[in-house]
Amino acid sequence: MLQDVSDQYLDWFRDVDVMRYIKALSNRLDRSKLEDYVRYHINRSETLFLGIFTKDAVHIGNIKYQPIDLITSIATMGILVGEKNWRGRG
């Protein structure tokens, strides 16, 4: 997952449409902070962090379940399709 943190990935978080829905975003997010964020979440037992890829292996978004409560089998799911040309396709 860390290998998928690219400049293109970082650009998703500079999109005003994305920033409108992700409250924790800072306009000072840089690649190092994004890598730290991904590293933190991929190593936590209450988080499932998945990449969304095209058939050609292009990273276009993410799905994150957090927090996962194993006792109640409940989690909050977030979906981010960062690549604008892939949004709204169902």
N, C-alpha and C positions, 0 to 999 in steps of 0.2 A: 504494500500500500504506500509506503514512503516513496518508492520509486515513481509513483504516479503524481506526486506533488511537483508540478511543473509551473512554468510561468503562465501557461494557458489556464491551469487550474486556479492559480492566484488571481488571474484576471476575472474569473467568475465573481469573486468577492468584491470587485470594484464596480460591478454592474448595479445601477440604482434599483432595478427590479428585484435583484437578489437581496440587496441591503434592506429593502423594505420589509422583508419577511424574516430575516435572521437578525434578531435583536442583539446578539452577543458580538456582532461584527464591529470592528474598529476600522476607521478609515486609514489607520496607520498600520494595517496588517501587511507584513512583508513575508517573504518566502520562509525565512527562518522561524517566524512565529507560526506560520501555517504548518510547517513540518512538526513543530513542537505540539501543536494542537492534534494533529493526526497521530503522532507517536503516543500521546497521552491517552487518546480514546481507543486505539487498537490494542492497548495493553490492559484495559479495564474489563473486569468480569461482568459489569452491569451495562456494557455497551457492545453492540454489534454494528460495526462500521463496514459497509460494503461499497465497492465501486460499481458504477453502471458503465458498460462498455458496448460498443457496436460490434457487429460480427467481424469487423476488421481490426478489433482490439483498440479502438480509439476511446479514451476515457471521456465520457460526456456528462457524468454526474455521480451522485452518491445517494445511498440510502443509509440512514442511521436509526437504530433502535436504542433508545436511552431514556430513562433508566429501565432496565429489564428487571422485573421482580419475579424471580423463579418460584417463589411460594404461591403467588396469585396468578402467575402466567400472564402478567400484564406488562406492556411496554408502550412507550410513545414512539411513533415512527415519524421520521422526517425524510422527505424526498427532495433532492436538489438536482434539477437538470440544468447544469451550468451552461451548456452549449445552446445558445438561443435557437439555432436552426433545428434542434431536436425537441424543442418544447411544443406542447399542444398536439402531439401525434397520437395520444391515447395509449 
